[in-house]
Amino acid sequence: MQIDVDARGQGLAVVNLQGRLDAAAAPNFKHRIGELISQGHVRLALQAAQLSFMDSVGLGALVSVLKVARKASGDISIIAPSAQVQKLLHLTAMNRVFKIFGSEGEALRQFQLSATSAAA
């Protein structure tokens, strides 16, 4: 699995995921995302269009980092999940837990709106 990070400032980062988020990749994924959160990037938009496969262990890792982000007063959204990932999210009802957006722009606007309303 390849993980590329594009930090956007103000605690926001876009994380591009490529490959498979499965039992083999889950520990590294949790470690890398945990590092980002500990560095202050608590609002993460996961670009999942190139995430070709996710299994139950990968989904568990995703839920685990969501808990860490929320504990740090942040959140995680998912951008344009691949068909397989989208199907898994729907089958497990995780599409109700994660905010899912069709584009990076939509996800970033939502994070900006939530940051504005939190500051008000």
C-alpha positions as CSV (number, residue, x, y, z in Angstrom):
1,M,0.0,0.0,0.0
2,Q,1.2,3.5,-0.9
3,I,0.4,6.4,1.4
4,D,1.1,10.0,0.2
5,V,0.4,13.0,2.4
6,D,-0.4,16.5,1.2
7,A,-0.5,18.7,4.3
8,R,-2.8,21.7,3.8
9,G,-2.3,23.6,7.0
10,Q,-4.6,24.3,9.9
11,G,-4.6,20.7,10.9
12,L,-5.8,19.5,7.5
13,A,-4.2,16.9,5.2
14,V,-5.2,15.0,2.1
15,V,-3.9,11.4,2.2
16,N,-3.8,9.6,-1.1
17,L,-4.1,5.8,-0.7
18,Q,-3.1,3.4,-3.4
19,G,-3.2,-0.4,-3.4
20,R,-4.8,-2.7,-0.9
21,L,-5.8,-1.9,2.7
22,D,-5.8,-5.4,4.0
23,A,-4.4,-7.4,7.0
24,A,-0.8,-7.0,5.6
25,A,-1.1,-3.2,5.2
26,A,-3.3,-2.3,8.2
27,P,-0.5,-2.0,10.8
28,N,1.5,0.4,8.6
29,F,-1.6,2.4,7.7
30,K,-2.5,2.8,11.4
31,H,1.0,3.8,12.3
32,R,1.3,6.4,9.5
33,I,-2.1,7.9,10.1
34,G,-1.5,7.9,13.9
35,E,1.7,9.8,13.3
36,L,-0.1,12.4,11.2
37,I,-2.7,12.9,13.9
38,S,0.0,13.2,16.6
39,Q,1.7,15.9,14.4
40,G,-1.5,17.9,14.5
41,H,-3.1,16.8,11.3
42,V,-6.4,15.9,12.9
43,R,-8.6,16.6,10.0
44,L,-7.8,14.0,7.3
45,A,-9.4,13.6,3.9
46,L,-8.5,10.1,2.6
47,Q,-8.4,10.0,-1.2
48,A,-9.6,6.4,-1.8
49,A,-10.2,6.3,-5.6
50,Q,-7.0,4.2,-6.1
51,L,-7.6,2.0,-3.1
52,S,-8.3,-1.2,-5.0
53,F,-9.2,-3.4,-2.1
54,M,-10.1,-3.3,1.6
55,D,-10.9,-6.2,3.8
56,S,-12.4,-6.4,7.3
57,V,-9.0,-5.8,8.9
58,G,-8.4,-2.8,6.8
59,L,-11.9,-1.5,7.7
60,G,-11.0,-2.1,11.4
61,A,-7.9,0.0,10.9
62,L,-9.9,2.8,9.3
63,V,-12.3,2.8,12.3
64,S,-9.4,2.7,14.7
65,V,-7.8,5.9,13.2
66,L,-11.2,7.6,13.1
67,K,-11.4,7.1,16.8
68,V,-7.9,8.5,17.3
69,A,-8.8,11.6,15.1
70,R,-12.0,12.2,16.9
71,K,-10.3,11.9,20.3
72,A,-8.0,14.7,19.1
73,S,-11.0,16.8,18.1
74,G,-10.6,16.0,14.5
75,D,-12.3,13.8,11.9
76,I,-11.7,11.7,8.8
77,S,-13.6,11.8,5.6
78,I,-13.3,9.5,2.6
79,I,-13.0,10.9,-1.0
80,A,-14.2,9.0,-4.0
81,P,-13.9,5.4,-2.7
82,S,-13.4,2.7,-5.4
83,A,-16.4,0.5,-6.1
84,Q,-15.1,-2.3,-3.9
85,V,-14.4,0.0,-1.0
86,Q,-17.8,1.8,-1.4
87,K,-19.6,-1.6,-1.4
88,L,-17.8,-2.7,1.8
89,L,-18.7,0.7,3.5
90,H,-22.4,0.2,2.6
91,L,-22.6,-3.4,3.5
92,T,-21.1,-2.7,7.0
93,A,-23.1,0.6,7.4
94,M,-19.8,2.5,7.8
95,N,-21.1,4.9,5.2
96,R,-23.2,6.3,8.0
97,V,-20.1,6.7,10.2
98,F,-17.7,8.2,7.7
99,K,-18.4,11.3,5.7
100,I,-18.0,10.3,2.0
101,F,-17.5,12.8,-0.7
102,G,-17.3,12.6,-4.5
103,S,-14.4,15.0,-4.9
104,E,-11.5,16.5,-2.9
105,G,-13.0,19.9,-3.3
106,E,-16.3,18.8,-1.6
107,A,-14.4,17.3,1.3
108,L,-12.2,20.3,1.8
109,R,-15.1,22.7,1.7
110,Q,-16.8,20.6,4.4
111,F,-13.7,20.7,6.6
112,Q,-13.5,24.5,6.2
113,L,-17.2,24.9,7.0
114,S,-16.9,22.8,10.2
115,A,-13.7,24.7,11.2
116,T,-15.6,28.0,10.7
117,S,-18.6,26.9,12.7
118,A,-16.4,25.5,15.5
119,A,-14.6,28.9,15.8
120,A,-17.9,30.8,15.9
